[in-house]
Amino acid sequence: MSLADYLAKNYLTADQNINKKPKRRKRKDGSAQGLLIADDDAPGWGSNNGTVEEDDAPLYVGAVDSEFRKTKKNNWQSIGVPAPSSADQAAADAIIAAAAAENSMRDLTEDDGPAIADTDMKMESGAHAGLQSAEQITAQLRRKQEEERKRFVAEGAESSGKGQETIYRDASGRIINVAMKRAEARKKAEEEAAKSAAKLEAQRGDVQQAERAKRKEVLKEAKFMPVARYADDKEMNQELKEKGRWNDPAAQFLTRTTQGKSVTGKSLYPGSFMPNRYGIRPGHRWDGVDRSNGFEKEYFAARNRRRDLKELDYAWQMDE
């Protein structure tokens, strides 16, 4: 439907004959029937001997005057916009015809014809503004979705942001270098691991650390050692000789070069001392006074007693 047809259908009215006289309603009785208002000053007296003064004449309410009925002048008033005359109607028809001709010429123009849908005002959803049917709106929305899908496919993943790394910013709005922050976090984690390892290593004793270093050296030298070791192996025999045993009766006949040095290289006490469970010799500053509570002595006595009872029980079983 064109603009001219729409305006003519909804906003223009046909010419009406305003000169037609309205029909008058005939009354059966020529006299007017109204309400009679009488004077209440003298009750019971309805008339004054047939003579009525002008002030005392009855007043008729609701009656229609005969002069009003006989008048030829139209007393009706038009309320609102008056109907257009023939000249106005002709001017309106000329305007509508001009608008229809302009619309038809615009449709026939080659440049504006195919692109008329694009030049019209569009809403954000992609549909045109104005009166439209549901099918037209649905088609316009589907067309916009198809165009957006084709544009995304043509532009690729760069425009859509797929696979892109997230950009982080600080409170001032500057971009944070994620790679640098990750390197700093990795370095900080390595430092924390090194500190924890050093703290754990510091909790161990000097002897344990020395033994650990010695085991590493042995494993390093094991690459050059033969597979089988015999009784005449000098290194093995030397290690066995240097190994100290608290209950070895022939230990005093052996000459050790490291007699006065500990595993860590510190000087040891040269005299006799009470043995202990760990075989640790006292340092060279010990004055020889046993200040313990005697637990080590009781420990060795209980162990020896348990061993003696076990051997005695076995001997009695053999005698029976």
ABEGO torsion letter per residue (X at the ends): XBAAAAAAAAABBBBBBAABBBBBBBBABABBBBBBBBBAABBGBABBGGBBBAAABBBBBGBBBAAAAABABBABBBBEBBBBBAAAAAAAAAAAAAAAAAAAAAAABAAAAAAAAAABBBBAAGBBBEBBBAAAAAAAAAAAAAAAAAAAAAAEAAAAGBGBBBBBBBAAGBBBBAAAAAAAAAAAAAAAAAAAAAAAAAABBAAAAAAAAAAAAAAAAAAABBABBBAABAAAAAAAAABBBAABAAAAABBBAAAABBAAGBBBBABBBBBBAAGBBBBAABAGBBABAGAAAAAAAAAAAAAAAAAAAAAAAAAX
